[in-house]
């Protein structure tokens, strides 16, 4: 069943038993490109940018599929900006094959994501001014903040975006929310964005080794819809819509596979690396 809630999301939880290595100043972008190069592909051929919390993260191209092993937080950013109206589609699977990071949880994503142009956090007195803004026009690319956020989920509160957490919290919740870019929410849980839609029944949680078909629609009047296997889970009309931004596949402590990524708009169709048709 679906619940409409106004609550604080507690964030991603990662147990200590999944092996993790620490960074020593190596850029994740270069690390990802080196993995792609090892598969025989040119680094510049990939439209994806990686933002990972652990150097043990692995993103490998296998035929027409990205095979993703992430001991901790990971945001995999599509390198091209999006503009409403548009439709995003892809197929994704949470893998359970006995690996150390195989866990049924967190098939998540951001869309229409950006960073507010002003670096100052939103203050309570600014609420009326923010409400008057029609969209995130003039905001900055989230790709510029990959190093600062470093894949840590709490740092995602720097973004203004739509966020769907499917099968989060050890596959106990599916939640949709709209982030506002309030950096004070990083340290103050009371300022974190409310949960707008929530599912907790088993029909709306993850199944292992199942290939899900994801479809996200954005209209020019600010309505966003999220479908999973052709079932409508979110239908949200934003009074201050985010009409442009970037997409990221998001997960933590998991082994996932992603294929068939495509963005369709009025004038163009753009496809991800080795799309599956």
N, C-alpha and C positions, 0 to 999 in steps of 0.2 A: 504494500500500500504506500501511497505517497503522503508525505507530511509537509505542510508549509510551516517553516520554523524561522525564528529570529534568535539565533544562538551563536555562540563563539566556537569556531572550529579549532580543535586542539592540535592539528598539524600531523605530519607524518611521524610514525614511530619506527625506529630501526633497532632490532635486537643486536646485542654485542657479538653473537656467535657467527654472524656472517663476516668472512674475512675482509678486512679493509686495510689498504696501505695509505700512508699519508703523502700529501704533495710536498715537494721541495722547490716550489717556484716554477714548475713546468706548466706552460700554457696548455689547457685542455684542447683548444682548437688545433694546435700543432700535433698533439698526441692523436687526435681523431684522424687527421689527415694522414699521419704515418700509417695508421691501421688500414685506411683505404688504399694507400700506395702499396701495401704489402699484398693486397689482393690483385694487383696488376692494373688498377684503375688510376687515372691521373687525379691528383688531389683536387685540381680545379673543376673536376667533373661533378662533384657532389654539391647539391644545393642545401646541405644541412650543416649546422654549427652545433657543437656539443658544449654543454655546461654541466659539469659533473663534480660531485663532492669528493669522489674517491679516485685515485690514480689506478685502482684495480678495475675501473669501468672498461668494458669492451663493447665496441660497436663494429660489427664485421658484416661485410656484404656477402651473402650466400645466394648465388643465382639472382633472383629478382626480389630478395628480401633482406632487410636490415635485421640482424640478430643482435640483440641488446642484452648484455649482462651487467647489472648495476648493483653493486653492494650497498650503495647509499643513494642520495638524491641525484636525479638526472633530469635535465631539461634538454630536449633535442629540438633545436630551433630550425624551422624552415627559413631559408635565407632571403626570401622574397616578401615584400610587404603586401598586405591584403587590403582591398577596398570594397566596401559594401556597394551594391549587392554582390554576394558571392556564395559559393557552396564548396565546402571542404569534404572530401571523402577519402577513406582509407580502410584497410583491413588490419586487424591487430589480434594477437594471441598471447595469452599469459601461459608460459611453458612450465610444465611439471614433468621433469625427466630425471629427477634425482640429483641435480646439481646443487652446489652450495648456496646459490642465490635463488633457486627455484622456490617460489612462494606465490600463492594465489592472492594477489593484492595489487591495488594501485595502477589501474589502466586509466590514466588521467590526461588532461590537456588544458593548455591555455589557448585562447584565441582573441584576436583584436587587441593584442598586448602591446603596451608601450610604456615608456617612463615619462612622467610629467616633466615639462620643461623646467619648472622651478624646482631647485634642489631642496627648498625648505618644506618641512612636513606641513600638512594641512592642520590648521588650528580650528578649534570649535567655532571661533568667530568668523571663519571663512566659509562656513557651511552654505550660507545664502548665496555667496558669490559663486561657489562651485556649482550649486544647483542650477544657476543660470546658464552655464556652459552647455551648448548643444551637443558637443562631442569631444573627442580627444584630438581635434585638429591642432597641429603645431607641436604635438608631443614628440618625444625622441625615440629612436629605435632601442628596443631592449637588448639588441646585440652588443651595444656599446657597454653594457653593464655586466657582461658575462663574468669577467674577472672579479668584480666586486661581490656579486651574488654567490659565485662559486658553487652553484648547485644546491645550496642550503635552502630548504623550504621556507624558513622564516624570512629569508631575504626576498621572497617573492612578493611580500607586501609592498615593496617598492613599485610594483607594476600596477597599472590600471588595465584591467582585462576581464574577460569572462573565464571562469574556471570550472571544469567538471572533474570531480574526483569519483571515478567509478570503482567501487569495491575497495575503498580506502579503509584505514584503521583495521588491518587484518581481515579485510573483506567482510566488514560488518556494516558499512554505510556507503551510500551513493549520494553525493551532495553537489549542488550547483550554487555558485555565488558570484558576485561581481566585485572585483577588487578596485579600490579607488586610488591607489598610489600613496596612501597615508603612511609615511615612514615611521611615524610614532607607534604604529601597530607592531613593529618588529619587537619592541620591548614591552609594550602595553597591550595585554590580551583583550582588555575591554574595548579597544579601538578597532579590533579586527572585524572584517566584513561579515554581515549576517548570512546565515544559510537561507537561501531563498526557496530551495526545493530539496527534499530529502526522501530517500527510500531506504528501508531497512529489511524488507522481506527478501526471501531467498530468490525470488523470481527476478529481482533487480540487483543481484550481486554476481560476482564473477564465477565462471566455470573454467576449470583447468583445460588447457589444450583445445579450447574452442576458438575458432576464427570468427571474430566479431566484425560486422560491417558498421562502420561509424559514418554518420553524415551530419554535418553542421551547416545550417543555413543562416545567412545574415541578409536582412533586407535593408533598403535605403531609408526606411522609416524607423529603424532601430529595433526591429523584432529579431530575436535569435531563437533558433530551434535546434535541439540536439536529438538525433535519432540513433538508436542502437538496434541493429538487425531489423530495421524498418519500424521499430516501435518508438513513438514520440515520448521522450522523457522530460524534456524541458521546452516550454513555449513562453518566452519572456519578452515583454515589450518594455524597453528601457526608456525612461523619461529623459535621460541624458545619454543618448546612445554613443557607443564607441564604434565609429563607422570605418576606421582604418586601424591597422596594426599588424602584428606578426603572430604566427602560430608556433606552438611548441608542444611536442609530445612529452608528458611528464610521468615519471615513475620513481619508485624507491625500493631498494632491496628486492629485486625481481629479475626474472629472465623473461623477456618479451620479444616478439617478432612483429615487424611492421612492413607492410607492402601496399602497393597500389595507391600511393598518396597522389591526390589530384586536387587542384583548385580550379574551379570553373567560375567565370564571371560573364558579363555581357559581351565583352570583346575578346576574351582570350581564355585558353585552357592551358594550365601549367601542371606538369607531372613531376613527381619525385623520382629519385634514382631507381632505375629498374622497376618501373611501375608494372603491376600485374593486371592485365586487361582480360 
